[in-house]
Amino acid sequence: MSPVGKTGPASLDLKRSERACAWSRMKSQPQPESDNEITPLGDNQTRQPANVFLQQPTCSQDIHAVLREMSGLLGEQRVELRHLQRENDAQAAQLRELEKLQRELEKLQTELEKVNQQDKVKRVAFTAALSSGQTTIGPFNTDTNLVFRQVITNIGNAYNPNTGFFIAPLKGAYHFELYIYSLGHPSYGSGAWLVRNGHNICVAYEHQPSNAGKSANGATLLLEVGDVLFVRLVANSRVYDDANNHSTFSGHLLFTM
């Protein structure tokens, strides 16, 4: 640090030297001659005091020594200042590196969160039963949408138990299955369509005049985002379900495209 504005050892030495010089000058001043001390004079000489003016001493050597000491101290402080400056620059560089690493870490955390979110979205699977109690639906004169309200599994929440619609959240290959159960009847069988975007894909159908019967079918489909899958009861057929979950609709994502 600079000695300017502070009283250091060199400054005190300089002041002491100045006071010593002032005292020496005072001592060197001529002293008045006593009235009783007269030096004999020749004919051509004038009277002079007995004592002779002494030569005024100089303090240049002391001042130069103090200046040299101050110069040395100033040089040492400059060296120390440069050393502190280098340390400060090194610490600033380390701080910049830490800030860079912090930004990279935050970026990696953001990317990891995105990957985790995408991984969660890719997990799509569901199974739903027609009803939890004894229920017979049909027959109807036309094909009628079935709503499987008893959700067993719904990973990804792509299936809506209020509408019976599965809406594809990702483009990819999906596999679907439907199981249709019905009590035997001489006039009505049991059957249902797997429908994609309003178009029939495949049918599960069985006619048992007595006792009971179950039909099943399935398909693997390449779906776009937003494609809608549901089950439609075949006209003039019936479907039955109870707490045993005889009639179900299932699907899951195989892989994305």
Secondary structure, 3 states (H helix, E strand, C coil): CCCCCCCCHHHHHHHHHHHHHHHHHHHCCCCCCCCCCCCCCCCCCCCCCCCCCCCCCCCHHHHHHHHHHHHHHHHHHHHHHHHHHHHHHHHHHHHHHHHHHHHHHHHHHHHHHHHHHHHHHHCCEEEEECCCCCEEECCCCCCEEECCCEEEEEECCCEECCCCEEECCCCEEEEEEEEEEEECCCCCEEEEEEEECCEEEEEEEECCCCCEEEEEEEEEEEECCCCEEEEEECCCECEEECCCCCCEEEEEEEEEC
